[in-house]
């Protein structure tokens, strides 16, 4: 009787754990025009919106991932605006009259480049991750992608570090 009861409990638990591990094998963020329910469903630089204009020119009544707008622009966004500054930051591009990230996926980049956190970068594959422990040192996990960590800031006291940072062994943490 105890063996039958143990099997009835253990087998479903093992199947549940196996399914959970398999679903974490690949982080899949939604790309432009893919259906979504919340912003976290979408790749970096995209947001989940209702009634958006699709890439093919149509409009969607459902919620889909679309480029997040960081401001309005004309041309390629590098022309000066009314304040004399470029309309878009140097790492953004002007797309459909809005400043957006350069890319949301590899297909938005040129041949031989990959999209890492909204920027087209030369060569290499992008590893997906849930946590920094999923990345090869010294990379860290940011929006589901392994990216290079910035070099540590040298310091002699906490005052040398960014707000909230601490100086530990000559490095800001």
N, C-alpha and C positions, 0 to 999 in steps of 0.2 A: 504494500500500500504506500509506504514512504517513497519507494523508488518511482512509482507512477506519479505521485504528487510532485516529486522533485523534477521529473522530466517535464511535467506540465508547466512548471515555473521556469526552469532553466532554459528550455528550448526557445520560448518566445523572447526571453531576455537576450539570449545570444543572437537571435535573428534581428532584434531591434538594434543591438550594438553594431552588428555587421552592416546593416543598412545605413546607420549614422556615419560609419567610417567611409563607406563607399560614396556617400553624397558629398563628403568633404574633399574628395579627390581633386576636383577642379572647381575653382571659384568662377562662377559665370555671372558677370555683370551684364545688364541689358545694354544694347547699342542703340543708336539713333533710330527712331520710328518703332522700336520694340514696345510691346504693351508692358505697363508697369502699374504698381499700386502706390509706391512711395519713392522718394528720392534715393534711398539707399539701394533700390533695385538697379539703378542706372550706373553706368561707368562714370569715372571722374570727369567733371566738366559738363555732365548732362544732368537735367532735372526732369522729374515726372510731372507733366502738365496735361491738362485736358483741352481738347479743341485746338490742337497745334497744327500748323502748316507742315505737311510732310515733305520729304526731300523730292518726291515725284510731282509736287505741285498741288496735290489734293489736301484736304483737311481731315482730321481725325475727330470723331466724336468721343472716342475712348481716351484714356490717359496713356500717353506714350512718352518715351525718353526723348528729350530735345536739348539742344545746346543751351546752357545757361548763359544769359546775357550779362556782361559786366559793364554795359554802357552802350550808347549809340555811336555810330561812326559812319564815315563815307569813304569810298575808295577802298584802299587796303588798310586803312586805319593809322598809317604812319604819318599822314599829313597833319600839320599843326591845327589844333582846335582854336576856339576863341581866346583861350588863355595862353596860346603859343606853345603848348605842350602837345605831344602826339595824342591822337584820339584814343588809341589803344596802347596798353603796356607793351613793351618789346616782345614779350613771350606770347602775346595774344594775336589773333588775326581778326580782321573785319569780315564777317560772314552775314549776308542778308541784312546789312545795316546795323549789326550788333557786334560788339567785341566779345569774342569767345576764345576758349582754349584752342590751341593749334589742332589738337586731335582728340578723339574719343576712342579710337581704335587704330590698328596698324594700317588699315586701308586708307585712312586720312593722310598718311605720310607718303613721302617719295619712296621709290624703290631703294632697298638697302637700309631703310630706317624703320624703327619701331616706336610705338607710342608709349611713353612712360609718364604717367600722371599728367596728361595733357600736353606734353612736349614731344616733338619728333626728335629722336636721337639716333645717331648712327649705330648700325649693327647690333648684334646680340639678340637673344630671345628674352622675353619678359617672363619671369617666374611669378605665378600667382601665389597669394599667401592669405592667411587669416591673422597671423601674428608674426612678429619679428623673428620668432624662433623657426619659422618656416623658410627664412631667407638665409643665404650664404653670407657669413660675416665678411665685411662690415656693413652689408646692406641692411635696410630695415623695411618693415611692411608699412605701406602708405596707400590707402584706398585700394587694397587688394593686390598691389603690385610691389615687388621687391625693388627698392631704389637705393642708390648710393647715399650713405649718410654724410652730412657735411663734416668737415674736419673739426675736431674739438677746439673751442676757444681757450687760449691760454689765459691764466689769471694769477694774481697774487693775493686778491681778496674778493669777497662776494660783490664788492662794488664794481669789479671789472666784468661781471657777468650780466647777461640780459635779465630783465625783471623776473624775480622769483627764482633765479638760478643761484647755485652755490658753488664756491671755489673749493674743490677737493683735489688735493695733491697736484695743484697747479693747473687744473683743467676745470672748466665750467661744466656742471652737471645739472 
